[in-house]
Amino acid sequence: MPGRSTIMPVISLSSVDSALSSLKTCHVSINTGIEVTTDVALALTEHEGNEEEVSKMENLMLDYVSMDRELEQFIQAVEDVTNQVKQERPEQLPDLKSLVDKRFNELKNLNKDEDLLKTDKYLHFKSQLNEMKKQVGAESQNENTSANEIDEDIAVTQSQRNFICPITQREMECPVKNKVCGHSYEEEAIIKIIQTKHKQRKKARCPVVGCDNGDVNQSDLSMDTTLRRAIEIHRRHQKR
């Protein structure tokens, strides 16, 4: 009848939202696998392990990065479909599984294997691996040379290396690296600063003097495995 308002049906997607939230926790497992793989690869490199074994770790890292990409795409597919359903508000709930599968396949078809080599996580892994190779080479050269014959460049590099946390002013035990500005800090110290500032509804600045990064978040931090191992090597030299 004229003038009668049309009441659109309300479709509850709370169960989908709950499942989506649980799905996002899978990132934790993937990130754990990435950290373990990185640790093993660095340990093999540090002890001059078989190149074939290191190569296996690199391939395993690509597998984890691939899983991470597909998880992100599946989550995006679910979000795209649920947003579409919420906007269109159909009278009956459509076949969400079919719609999600279709959207997921559309996203996967855009994937290229070579793109995995350009992801932040793989590039960070390769960067740590290359840094460890340099350290091992420098340490090997240092051990095979008498104190008076140490290469000047290596000596300068070692003297300039900073193992001191800019917050605690002590040698770091568990360093994390800020992927935004590249600075490293003791994990517990920087997280405490971030949490304190956020409770005050303020942004946490990078504590390194002169750094213009004025918004440090926990999501910006990653384990600086290379620096941690460099500190361990430095301590072994001090004991000799």
N, C-alpha and C positions, 0 to 999 in steps of 0.2 A: 504494500500500500504506500501511496505517496507520503513522504514525511517520516516513514518508519526507518530508523537507523539500522544499518546492516552490521550485525555482530560477527566479526571474523573469528574463526575457530583458533584456539590457542593450542599449539602442539608443544608438549613438554620434551625438551632435549636434555634434561638434567642428567640422565644416565650417560648420554654421549659426552657431555662436558666432564663428567666424573671419569669416564674411561680415557678421555683425552688427557686429563691431568695425570692419571696414572701412567699413560704412555710416555709422557715427557720425562718421567723418572728413569726411563731406559737410558737416557743420556749419561746418567751416573755410571752405569755399568760399562758403557762404551768408553767413557773418559778414564775409568779405572784400567781398562785394557790398554788404552793408549799410553797411560803412565807406566804400566808394567813393561810394555814393549819398549818404550824409550829407555827405561832403566836397564833392561837386559842388553839392548843394543849398545848403550854407552859403556856398560861393564865389559862387554866383548871387545869394544874398541880400546878401552883403557888398558886391558891386559893383552892387547894385540892378538885378539882371537881370529879364528878362521874367517876370511872375507866372505866365504859362502854362508856362514852362520849369520853374519851381519846382514848380508843380502836377504836372508830369510826374514829377518826382523823388519827390514824395509818393506818387503812384500806383505808381511802381516800388518804393518802400519797402514798400508794402502787398503787392506781389507777392512780395518776398523774405520778408516775415513769414508770408505764406500758405505758401510753400514750406517754411519752417522748421517751421510747425505740422504740415504733412502728413508731413514727415520724422520728427518726433517721434512722430506717431501710427503711422506704419509700423513704426518701431522698437518701439513699445509692442506693436503687433499681433504682431510676431515673438516678442517676449519672452513675451507671454501664451500663445501657442500652444506654444512650446518648453517653458515651465513646465508647461503642462497635459499634454504628452506625457511629460515626465519623471515627473510624479506618477502618471499612469495606467499607464505602462509597458506599452503594448500589445505583442502578439507580433510584429506587423509594423509597419513604419514607415508611418504614414498619409500621405495626400496633403497635405504641409505647405503647398504653394502655395495650394491651395483653402482650407485653414483660415485661413491668413494673410490672403488676399484677403477672406474673409468677415468676419474680425475687423476688418480695416482699414476696410472699408465701414461697419461698425457705428459705428466711431469717427468717420469722416468725416461720417456722417449727423447727428451732433451739432453740426457746425460751423455757425456763423452769421457772415456777413460783418462784421456790426457788432462782433463780438468781436475782430477784428483790430485795431480802433482802441483796444482796451483792453490790448493786450499790452505788456509792459515795453519791448520793443525799439522799438515804434512810439511809445510815449509818450516814451521817451528822445530819439528822433529829433525829435519835435515840440517838446520842451522846448529842445533845442539850437537849433532853427530860430527859435523865439520869442525866445530870448535874443540870437541874432544880430541879429534885427530891432530889438530894443531898442538894441543897441550901435550899429547903423548909424544909427538915429534920433538917438541922443545925439551921435554923431560929426558927423553932418550939421548938427545945431543948433550944435555947438561951432565948426565951421568957419565958419558964417555969422554968428557973434557975436564982437564984439571981446573982448579979454581982460578988460576991466572989466565986461563985460555977460554973462559966463558964468552960466548958470543955477545957482543955489546947490545945488540938489539933484543936478545932474549933477556938479558939482565934488566934492561929498561922496562920491557914488558912486564916482567915479574914485579919490579919495584912499583910500577904504576897500578898494578891490579889491586882493586879495592875490595877487601873481604869484610869491611866494617859496615854494619847497618847504620844508615843515617839517622835512625830513630834511637836505637839503644846505645850506639857508639861502641858496640862490642862485635867481635867476630861472629858472623852469622852461623847458625846451626841448621836452619831450615829456610833457605832463601827462596823468595818468590819474585818473579819478574813482572813488571807492569808492561803489558803489550802496547800501551798507548804511548808512553814516554821512554820506555826501555830501562827504567831504573829498577834496582832490586832492593828488597828489604827483608828483615826477619818476618816470617809469616805472621806469627802471633802478634807482633808489635803493630804492623800495618793494619791488620784486621781489627784490632782494638781501637785504633784511631778512626777507622771507617765507621764502625758500629757506634762509637761515641758521638761522632759528628751527625750521623743520620738520626740518632735519638733526639738530637738538638735541632733536627730539620735543617741541617747545614750540609754543605758539600765538603768532602775531605780533599785537601790539597796534597800534592806530592811533597813529602818532607825534604826532598833534595833541594839545597839552596840554588836558586836561579831557575828552577824548573817552572814552566808556565802551565803545567797540567793542574788545573784547579778543580777537577772532579774525578777523584779516584774511587772506583767501585770494586767490590770483590770479584765481579765477573771479568775485570780487567787483569786479574792476577793468575799466573800459572807457575807451577813448580819450576824453579831454575835449577834443573838437575846438573847442567854443565858447571854452573858456579859452585854448587855444593861439592861436586867431585874435585873441582880445582882447589877448594879450601882443604879438602881431605889430603890432596897431594902436597899442598903447602905445609900442612901440619906434619906430614911424614918427613919432609925435608928438614923441618925445624928440629925434629927428634934425632936426626943423624948427627 
